[in-house]
Amino acid sequence: MIAYHQRFSDTLKGFASIRWYKNQYQYDSSYVDSWDYENNKPKPPVNVHQYMQSEPELFDYSAGLDLDLGRYQSKIIADYQHQTNFDYNKAATTLPAVASQDEKFTQRNLQWNNHFTVNENLQLVGGVDWRKESWKDKLSTDAFSRNNTGVYGIGLVNVNDFSLESSMRLDDNQQYGSQFTYNVAGGWYITDEVQLRTSYGTAFKAPNLYQLYSYYGTETLSPEKSKNAEIAVVANYSLIDLAVTTYRMEIDSLISYSNILKKYYNEPGKSKIKGIEVEADFDTGFLSHQLNFDFKDPRNSKGERLDRREKFSFKWVGTASFGDLDSALTYQYHGKRPDQYGLTGELPAYDTWDLALTYWLQPKLALKGRVANLLDEQYETAGGYEMPGRTYYTSINYQF
């Protein structure tokens, strides 16, 4: 990635950036074959393996202007991105390789955001964003595109120990028409250290073009619509920061994937996810800790557990610095999950460790390294699809 920032005056600055990557990796395209397509009925499940190679490539170009007039700030950002995905059977003896997947995604974005401070108690935010996305399957003549224009407004009020935030958004989606969503949130400092927060809102999520038109897509997919409610108690003390949040989410037409049909589909009716999340941040000597506990109950409209969603997860991040070396060690635990399309109908619990190191060669030059799945844990997030083992990443970052 290359980025350039330019200040034109005390009030106006701009930027431009280019980001590119191209990867090449091999993987075992494992899946569970448990359907007799010829006779259209279930059959004893078996694992199928294919030695595949994938070559994704991404280009991203961004530019923007930032105006700061004190009480009023305005920002315009334009972005163009396209990505190609090329997959083929690495074990095939015929050259050139015949693609099993060859597709191109293109996305154009334009955003205009405005922030106005009326006084010390009231702030107003509003803007417009436009997006056009396209998807093309190079193995056929299929090509699809759509655009979405959104208008939004946010009001933030702070009076003594009370705060209130209200937001509204109207989307004009080329496929799904006009969609109105909103959110209302409030906070109250019970004491100097403890705040009570609550929020309620709605959301709209359209299926992406891949979910609609790819080989695995379903053109009749409906968008997800959800209602969300949260109540939280947040405490900030000198020794520890704590947050306890209870939440409830109701999702209409949740988008899922069927391993049997090899298609995306909408869960019938309303799916519900409710739970409690606990977060804690504190230090012990040179080591800083971040803890997250999530207890949830995800169920479909029939009261059955939603596929591949655990009831309990835990995450710990420990960070420490030793001179020019920054380190972060992450532990994650995910409980067992139902998987109606897997070999056993259930995915076992798993835990992983990740290690990240950053060494500052100079104040603006850093050498970074990361090891994902440090202990080479074998686990699956979907039946028959084993996740990567121990993986290494390195990079060099320089800030001009």
Sequence and secondary structure as in RCSB ss.txt:
>XXXX:A:sequence
MIAYHQRFSDTLKGFASIRWYKNQYQYDSSYVDSWDYENNKPKPPVNVHQYMQSEPELFDYSAGLDLDLGRYQSK
IIADYQHQTNFDYNKAATTLPAVASQDEKFTQRNLQWNNHFTVNENLQLVGGVDWRKESWKDKLSTDAFSRNNTG
VYGIGLVNVNDFSLESSMRLDDNQQYGSQFTYNVAGGWYITDEVQLRTSYGTAFKAPNLYQLYSYYGTETLSPEK
SKNAEIAVVANYSLIDLAVTTYRMEIDSLISYSNILKKYYNEPGKSKIKGIEVEADFDTGFLSHQLNFDFKDPRN
SKGERLDRREKFSFKWVGTASFGDLDSALTYQYHGKRPDQYGLTGELPAYDTWDLALTYWLQPKLALKGRVANLL
DEQYETAGGYEMPGRTYYTSINYQF
>XXXX:A:secstr
 EEEEEE SSSEEEEEEEEEEE  EEEE  EEEEEETTTTEEEEEEEE  EEEE  EEEEEEEEEEEE SSEEEE
EEEEEEEEEEEEEETT  SSS  EEEEEEEEEEEEEEEEEEEEETTEEEEEEEEEEEEEEEETTSS EEEEEEEE
EEEEEEEEETTEEEEEEEEEEEETTTEEEEEEEEEEEEESSSSEEEEEEEEEEEE   HHHHHSTT  TT   EE
EEEEEEEEEEE SSEEEEEEEEEEEEES EEEETTTTEEEE SSEEEEEEEEEEEEEEETTEEEEEEEEEEEEE 
TTS B TT  SEEEEEEEEEEETTEEEEEEEEEE  EE TTSSSSEE  EEEEEEEEEEEEETTEEEEEEEESTT
    EEETTEE   SEEEEEEEE  
